[in-house]
């Protein structure tokens, strides 16, 4: 089960996401669903368009499916290949 404390160690593909903050003001407020993830980027499907958003420097809000709750995650914390990010120890916030 995904919780606010362990979201950085879970699969992000399929979760609803919003870009909360970041240096590119054109991407701020972008909302959709995560359809792909690489080491440095998230691909977000929004209104039948896909946007590639860098993780570093951005803050994302992910919707937890079980709790219908939004959780903010600093993109710098999730910069890693998905298979490596799941294994590594995450800082508590």
C-alpha positions in Angstrom: 0.0 0.0 0.0 1.3 3.4 -0.9 1.4 5.9 2.0 2.8 9.5 2.3 5.9 8.1 4.1 6.8 5.5 1.4 5.6 7.0 -1.9 9.2 7.7 -3.1 9.9 3.9 -2.9 6.8 2.9 -4.9 5.9 2.6 -8.6 4.7 6.1 -9.8 3.4 5.0 -13.2 -0.4 5.2 -13.2 -0.7 7.7 -10.4 -2.4 11.0 -10.9 0.1 13.9 -10.7 0.3 17.7 -10.7 3.4 19.8 -11.1 3.3 22.0 -8.0 6.4 24.0 -8.3 9.4 24.3 -10.6 11.7 26.6 -12.6 9.6 26.3 -15.8 6.5 28.3 -15.3 4.9 26.7 -18.4 4.8 23.3 -16.7 3.5 24.6 -13.3 0.0 23.3 -12.8 0.3 20.6 -15.4 -2.0 17.7 -14.2 -2.5 14.3 -15.6 -1.3 10.7 -15.1 2.2 9.3 -15.1 2.6 7.1 -18.1 6.4 6.6 -18.1 9.4 7.3 -15.9 13.1 7.4 -16.5 16.0 8.3 -14.3 15.6 12.0 -14.7 12.1 12.5 -16.1 8.4 11.8 -15.7 6.2 11.5 -18.7 2.7 12.9 -17.9 -0.3 12.3 -20.1 -2.6 15.4 -19.9 -5.6 15.8 -22.3 -4.3 13.2 -24.8 -0.9 15.0 -24.9 2.3 13.7 -23.3 4.7 16.1 -21.6 8.1 15.1 -20.4 9.0 16.9 -17.1 12.4 16.7 -15.4 12.4 15.5 -11.9 15.2 17.6 -10.6 14.2 21.1 -9.4 10.4 20.4 -9.5 7.9 19.5 -6.8 5.1 17.1 -7.6 1.8 16.3 -6.0 0.8 12.7 -6.4 -2.7 11.4 -5.6 -2.8 8.3 -3.4 -5.4 6.0 -4.8 -6.4 4.3 -1.5 -6.8 7.4 0.5 -7.9 9.9 -2.1 -5.2 12.2 -0.7 -2.5 14.4 -2.4 1.1 14.1 -1.3 3.9 16.5 -2.3 7.2 15.0 -3.3 10.4 16.9 -4.1 11.6 15.7 -7.5 15.2 15.7 -6.3 14.3 12.9 -3.9 13.0 10.6 -6.7 15.9 11.2 -9.2 17.0 7.7 -9.9 16.1 4.8 -12.2 12.8 3.4 -11.0 14.3 0.0 -10.2 17.1 1.6 -8.2 14.9 4.2 -6.5 12.7 1.4 -5.1 15.7 -0.3 -3.5 17.5 2.7 -2.0 16.9 4.2 1.5 14.9 7.4 1.3 15.2 10.3 3.7 12.2 11.0 6.0 10.2 14.1 5.5 
